[in-house]
Amino acid sequence: MHEIEIEINNSNHVPIVVDYEDTITTINTEISYQDFFENFLLCNRPCLIREFITCQWPCRSLWTEGSKPNLSYLQEEFGDAEVPVANCNEKEYNSQKKETQSLYKYIDYLKDYINDGHPSSTPNLYLKDWHLTRDYPNAHVYRVLKYFSCDWLNEYFSSRSDLNDDYRFVYIGPKGSWTPFHADVFSSYSWSVNVIGRKRWILFPPGEQIHLKDKFGNLAYDILSDDVHDKSLYPLCDKPGKFYDIIQEPGEAIFVPSGWHHQVWNLEDTISINHNWVNGCNIEHIWSALSSCLSQVQKEVDDCRDMDDWHAHCQLMLRATHGLHFEEFFDLLQCIAEPRIMQIKGYGKVKMFGDWELGSTHAMWDLHRISKTLNIFLKDENLTKLSWVAEKKPHELKRKIDVLLESMKYSI
């Protein structure tokens, strides 16, 4: 068991303002967790980590045959799994049409599709968002990298026995499969490792997506479409914008920060492992996205404001559209805070993903970030209208954290 720890060098810990360069940073050799924390997590800056970082992953050998996916192995080991499959040739709303089928059936399709030379006359089907780790908890086929191990989102969902959900995924797609233009769920971070195959990523820093919104405010579905150059449809399409065009090779990990829109293509038959994740460095991004989405929901149903429990209904709509509402956001903060409080009091270490342990200074920093986020959260006027607040007492959690940190003479 190895520890992830940070040193607090900056008294205010204000993230550096990033001056984006011509390409994202490539990490060619091992760096410390502290360096990654300061230069990428706090700065919300993307990077590409070369394949040395995953060379010991079991799936890098088990799931591959030479330079190709070992589809027969996957079929034998996990064939009974029910997996979501997207049709890359069929648009549904602003995404791709999906259906659920067995992995066995999907692999049969994929073998035929590859053997036939990826024919354009056959639908290009892409297995996305397969919860392999959730469904096969004993299949230890990869180890979460230390840089990504402080993962509040999956720590929270792993603790919720009533939900049986997580944000840890496997993707399997043939050459030519792709994911439309988007930013990740909750404005979370994401990381992605190619087990086999190559991907092309186009990344846009926060704010640059405005050039790819149509006159109705909708994001482009495909940024390579001719439509996005039509100024009558996309009024800001002719404005200069910043983006990064990146090729990700087998074994490499890419870190996509909060709020970075992107589109991704598989250049070869590819298997990848992807996590969405949140921690103290981007929790305020998560709150900002949640609060902004509620404002949009309230605007849409403002004509119904006189109905009973209007605020509660808005929260239900927020949960349906955004995937999270205020109560769950507080539950997440509380879920993360409690074990860190216990650690600081001397009751054992918090176990992170990838068999890492949380260092004590890191635990205190996490609690400080939770306290700071609660301070913003508790000032939201919508909170006074929600019935659960009286029972769960979020003010009490903030007070408990602040008293503990003060007793430890911890200040940043």
PEMOWO-V846862 format. One record per residue. N is the residue number from 1. RES is the residue in one small letter. SS is DSSP state (helix for helix, strand for strand, loop for the rest). OMEGA is omega as a letter, one per 30 degrees, with the letter a starting at -180 (999 if undefined). Layout:
<<N,RES,SS,OMEGA> <N,RES,SS,OMEGA>>
This chain:
<<1,m,loop,a> <2,h,strand,a> <3,e,strand,l> <4,i,strand,a> <5,e,loop,l> <6,i,loop,l> <7,e,loop,l> <8,i,loop,a> <9,n,loop,a> <10,n,loop,a> <11,s,loop,a> <12,n,loop,l> <13,h,loop,l> <14,v,loop,l> <15,p,loop,l> <16,i,loop,l> <17,v,loop,a> <18,v,loop,l> <19,d,loop,a> <20,y,loop,a> <21,e,loop,a> <22,d,loop,l> <23,t,loop,l> <24,i,loop,a> <25,t,strand,l> <26,t,strand,l> <27,i,strand,a> <28,n,loop,l> <29,t,loop,a> <30,e,loop,l> <31,i,loop,a> <32,s,loop,l> <33,y,helix,l> <34,q,helix,a> <35,d,helix,l> <36,f,helix,l> <37,f,helix,a> <38,e,helix,a> <39,n,helix,a> <40,f,helix,a> <41,l,helix,a> <42,l,loop,a> <43,c,loop,a> <44,n,loop,a> <45,r,loop,a> <46,p,loop,l> <47,c,strand,l> <48,l,strand,a> <49,i,strand,a> <50,r,loop,a> <51,e,helix,l> <52,f,helix,a> <53,i,helix,a> <54,t,helix,a> <55,c,loop,l> <56,q,loop,l> <57,w,loop,l> <58,p,loop,a> <59,c,helix,l> <60,r,helix,l> <61,s,helix,a> <62,l,helix,a> <63,w,loop,a> <64,t,strand,l> <65,e,strand,a> <66,g,loop,a> <67,s,loop,a> <68,k,strand,l> <69,p,strand,l> <70,n,loop,a> <71,l,helix,a> <72,s,helix,l> <73,y,helix,l> <74,l,helix,a> <75,q,helix,a> <76,e,helix,a> <77,e,helix,a> <78,f,helix,a> <79,g,loop,a> <80,d,loop,a> <81,a,loop,l> <82,e,strand,a> <83,v,strand,l> <84,p,strand,a> <85,v,strand,a> <86,a,strand,l> <87,n,strand,a> <88,c,strand,l> <89,n,strand,a> <90,e,strand,a> <91,k,strand,l> <92,e,strand,a> <93,y,loop,l> <94,n,loop,l> <95,s,strand,l> <96,q,strand,a> <97,k,strand,a> <98,k,strand,l> <99,e,strand,l> <100,t,strand,l> <101,q,strand,l> <102,s,strand,l> <103,l,helix,l> <104,y,helix,a> <105,k,helix,a> <106,y,helix,l> <107,i,helix,l> <108,d,helix,l> <109,y,helix,a> <110,l,helix,l> <111,k,helix,a> <112,d,helix,a> <113,y,helix,l> <114,i,helix,a> <115,n,helix,l> <116,d,loop,l> <117,g,loop,l> <118,h,loop,a> <119,p,loop,l> <120,s,loop,l> <121,s,loop,a> <122,t,loop,l> <123,p,loop,l> <124,n,loop,a> <125,l,strand,a> <126,y,strand,l> <127,l,strand,a> <128,k,strand,l> <129,d,strand,l> <130,w,strand,a> <131,h,loop,a> <132,l,helix,a> <133,t,helix,l> <134,r,helix,a> <135,d,helix,l> <136,y,loop,a> <137,p,loop,l> <138,n,loop,l> <139,a,loop,a> <140,h,loop,a> <141,v,loop,l> <142,y,loop,l> <143,r,loop,l> <144,v,loop,a> <145,l,loop,a> <146,k,helix,a> <147,y,helix,a> <148,f,helix,a> <149,s,loop,l> <150,c,loop,a> <151,d,loop,a> <152,w,helix,a> <153,l,helix,a> <154,n,helix,l> <155,e,helix,l> <156,y,helix,a> <157,f,helix,l> <158,s,helix,l> <159,s,helix,a> <160,r,loop,a> <161,s,loop,a> <162,d,loop,a> <163,l,loop,a> <164,n,loop,a> <165,d,loop,l> <166,d,loop,l> <167,y,loop,l> <168,r,strand,a> <169,f,strand,l> <170,v,strand,l> <171,y,strand,l> <172,i,strand,a> <173,g,strand,l> <174,p,loop,l> <175,k,loop,l> <176,g,loop,l> <177,s,loop,a> <178,w,strand,l> <179,t,strand,a> <180,p,strand,a> <181,f,strand,a> <182,h,strand,l> <183,a,loop,a> <184,d,loop,a> <185,v,helix,l> <186,f,helix,a> <187,s,helix,a> <188,s,loop,l> <189,y,strand,l> <190,s,strand,l> <191,w,strand,a> <192,s,strand,l> <193,v,strand,l> <194,n,strand,l> <195,v,strand,l> <196,i,strand,l> <197,g,loop,a> <198,r,loop,l> <199,k,strand,l> <200,r,strand,l> <201,w,strand,l> <202,i,strand,a> <203,l,strand,l> <204,f,strand,l> <205,p,loop,l> <206,p,loop,a> <207,g,loop,a> <208,e,helix,a> <209,q,helix,a> <210,i,helix,l> <211,h,helix,a> <212,l,helix,l> <213,k,strand,a> <214,d,loop,a> <215,k,loop,l> <216,f,loop,l> <217,g,loop,a> <218,n,loop,l> <219,l,strand,l> <220,a,loop,l> <221,y,loop,a> <222,d,loop,a> <223,i,loop,l> <224,l,loop,l> <225,s,loop,l> <226,d,helix,a> <227,d,helix,a> <228,v,helix,l> <229,h,helix,a> <230,d,loop,a> <231,k,loop,l> <232,s,loop,l> <233,l,loop,a> <234,y,loop,a> <235,p,loop,a> <236,l,loop,a> <237,c,loop,a> <238,d,loop,l> <239,k,loop,l> <240,p,loop,a> <241,g,loop,a> <242,k,loop,l> <243,f,loop,a> <244,y,strand,a> <245,d,strand,a> <246,i,strand,l> <247,i,strand,l> <248,q,strand,a> <249,e,loop,l> <250,p,loop,l> <251,g,loop,a> <252,e,loop,l> <253,a,strand,l> <254,i,strand,l> <255,f,strand,l> <256,v,strand,a> <257,p,loop,a> <258,s,loop,l> <259,g,loop,l> <260,w,loop,l> <261,h,strand,a> <262,h,strand,l> <263,q,strand,a> <264,v,strand,l> <265,w,strand,l> <266,n,strand,a> <267,l,loop,l> <268,e,loop,l> <269,d,loop,a> <270,t,strand,l> <271,i,strand,l> <272,s,strand,l> <273,i,strand,a> <274,n,strand,l> <275,h,strand,l> <276,n,strand,a> <277,w,strand,a> <278,v,loop,l> <279,n,loop,a> <280,g,loop,a> <281,c,loop,a> <282,n,loop,a> <283,i,helix,l> <284,e,helix,l> <285,h,helix,a> <286,i,helix,l> <287,w,helix,a> <288,s,helix,l> <289,a,helix,l> <290,l,helix,a> <291,s,helix,l> <292,s,helix,l> <293,c,helix,l> <294,l,helix,l> <295,s,helix,l> <296,q,helix,l> <297,v,helix,a> <298,q,helix,l> <299,k,helix,a> <300,e,helix,a> <301,v,loop,a> <302,d,helix,a> <303,d,helix,l> <304,c,helix,a> <305,r,loop,a> <306,d,loop,a> <307,m,loop,l> <308,d,loop,l> <309,d,loop,a> <310,w,helix,a> <311,h,helix,l> <312,a,helix,l> <313,h,helix,l> <314,c,helix,l> <315,q,helix,l> <316,l,helix,l> <317,m,helix,l> <318,l,helix,l> <319,r,helix,a> <320,a,helix,a> <321,t,helix,a> <322,h,helix,a> <323,g,loop,a> <324,l,loop,l> <325,h,loop,a> <326,f,helix,a> <327,e,helix,l> <328,e,helix,l> <329,f,helix,l> <330,f,helix,l> <331,d,helix,l> <332,l,helix,l> <333,l,helix,a> <334,q,helix,l> <335,c,helix,a> <336,i,helix,a> <337,a,helix,a> <338,e,helix,l> <339,p,helix,l> <340,r,helix,l> <341,i,helix,l> <342,m,helix,l> <343,q,helix,a> <344,i,helix,l> <345,k,loop,l> <346,g,loop,a> <347,y,loop,l> <348,g,loop,a> <349,k,loop,l> <350,v,loop,l> <351,k,strand,a> <352,m,strand,l> <353,f,loop,a> <354,g,loop,l> <355,d,loop,l> <356,w,strand,l> <357,e,strand,l> <358,l,strand,l> <359,g,loop,a> <360,s,helix,l> <361,t,helix,l> <362,h,helix,l> <363,a,helix,l> <364,m,helix,l> <365,w,helix,l> <366,d,helix,a> <367,l,helix,l> <368,h,helix,a> <369,r,helix,l> <370,i,helix,l> <371,s,helix,l> <372,k,helix,l> <373,t,helix,l> <374,l,helix,l> <375,n,helix,l> <376,i,helix,a> <377,f,helix,a> <378,l,loop,l> <379,k,loop,a> <380,d,loop,a> <381,e,helix,l> <382,n,helix,a> <383,l,helix,a> <384,t,helix,a> <385,k,helix,a> <386,l,loop,a> <387,s,loop,a> <388,w,helix,a> <389,v,helix,a> <390,a,helix,a> <391,e,helix,a> <392,k,helix,l> <393,k,loop,l> <394,p,helix,l> <395,h,helix,a> <396,e,helix,l> <397,l,helix,l> <398,k,helix,a> <399,r,helix,a> <400,k,helix,l> <401,i,helix,a> <402,d,helix,l> <403,v,helix,a> <404,l,helix,a> <405,l,helix,l> <406,e,helix,l> <407,s,helix,l> <408,m,loop,a> <409,k,loop,a> <410,y,loop,l> <411,s,loop,l> <412,i,loop,999>>
